Amino acid sequence: MAIYPILQYPDPRLSQAGQVVTDFSDATQIIIDNMIETHYAQKNCAALAATQLGIPLQITVIDFSEEKNDLLVLVNPVLTPVGTQTTCTKEGCMSVGLYTNQHIQAKVERAETILVKAQDRYGQPIEFEADGFLAKCIQHECDHLHGKIFLDHLKQVTRQILEKKIRK
């Protein structure tokens, strides 16, 4: 097992979308195992996307339980908002200051409830609705898988202020 380094903004690899996973062989399972180990090795980490680790694949691992015993692995996730209700809450990111203890946060508007269609780590289809913090977390991670970070959702002035804080 290995712990991968987490890419830090403004690394250009954070802007690259992950590729659809079609191979669920041992090599992919090793990547997922290493992602899980990397995730659990971090303090205050709710989830990690493969693209945050320089791995251009559509895989994310999520577990924000206190006991770290509620792991969710999503491969090739596709999200659909359910209804029109949105929420605007503060977000942080391991790739935007949180890993370096800068605690860069900003309010981001997200769908309150989403329908998630994905595959599990072995390629089996899964489908479920998520709301609240889980929905926010999945949307945040899926942004990473599409080459976006939470700063991309902000107004230009707010983004510039945070980027200045990051550069310090």
N, C-alpha and C positions, 0 to 999 in steps of 0.2 A: 504494500500500500504506500501511497505517496501523498504528500500535501502539496497542492499546486499553489504557485504565487497568484495573488489576485491582482488583475490589471487595475491601474489607477488612472482616472481621468486626468489629462486629456489623451491618453493612449489611443491612437487611431483604430486599434483593433476593437475597441468598444463600439465603434460605428459599423462594424461588419455584421451582417445577418448570419445566423447559423443555418446550416444546410439540414434538409430533412434527413432523418435517420432511417435507413433502409436495412442496415446490417445490425442485428442484435446478437452478434457472436461474442466469444469470450473477450475480444479486444474492447468491444463496447461496454461489456460488463465491468471490465477493469477500470475504464474511464469513469463509469458511474460510481463504483466503489471508492475511487480516489476523490471524486467530487464530494461524496458523503463524508469521507474522512476530513477533507478540507473544510467543509461546512461546519462539522462538529468541533473542529479545532479552533474556530473563531469565537471571540466573545461578542455577544449581542448580534448574532447573525441569524436572521429568520430564513434565508434562502440564498442559493447561488445558482446562476445560470452558467452553462458551459462556456458561453462567449465571454463571460467575465474572467475566465481562466485561460483565455487564448485558445479555446477549443471551439472551432466553428461548427458546432452541432446544435440541434434544437433539443436540448436536454436541460431540465432544471430539477434541483432537489430542494425540498421545502420541509422545514420542521421548526416551528417556533414554540413548541411545548417546553415547559420548564424542565421536564425530565429528559428531554430529547429522545422521546420514544414514540413519536407520531409522524414518521417519515412518509412523505409523498414524493414520488418520482414521476415526473411528467415528461414524456417524449413526444415531440411533434404536436404540441398543444395548439388548439384552435379555440378562440374565445368568442362568445356571442353575448352581448349585454342582454339581460332579462329586464324588460320594462324600461322606464326612462329615469328612474331614481338614481341620483349620483350623490357622492359624498366627497368632501374636500378635507383631507387630513394630512398631517405632516408625514413626509417620507424622508428616509435617509438611505444610504447605499454603501455597501462595502467598497465599491469602486469610486465613490465620490466622498472621500474624507473619513468615512466611518472606520475604515481599516487603519487609518493613520491617526485616529482619535481626534479628528477635527470636528466631528459631529455636524456636518453640513446637512441641514434639513430645509425643506420647503413644502408648502401646501400644494397638493396635486389633486385634481378632480378625477375621480374614477367611478365606474359603474358600481353601484351598491351590490348588485347581484349579477352573476355571470353564469352561463352554461359553458362547461369545459368539456371538450372532446379531445382525447389524447390517446397515447398508448402508454402502457406501463413499461418498466425496464426490460421486459421480455418480448415486447411487441404486441401484447394483448390490448384490444381496445377498451377504453374506459370512458365513461361519461357521467358527469355529476353537476349539480348546481353548487355554487359557492357564494357566500355573502360575507359581509363584515371584513375583518382583518385578512381572512384567507383569500377573499376575492381581491382585495387590494394587493396582497403579496403576489398572487398569481399574475395579475395584470402587470405589476412591476417587473417580474421575471420574464414575462413574455415580451415586454418592451426590449429587454436585453437581447432576447433571442432574435429580435428584428432589427438590432443595431441602434436602439434608442436607449437613452438614460432618462431619469426623471427630470433632469434639467431641461430636456427638450420640450417639456410640457409647460414651462414657465414663460411669463412675459419677459421680453428682452431686458428690461431694466433690472428685474429681479435676478435674472440669470447672470447679468454682468456683475452685480454686487456679489453674488455667491462665487463666481469665477475669480474675482479679485481676492476674496477671502481664501480660496483654495490655493492661489499662487503664493500667498504669504508664507 
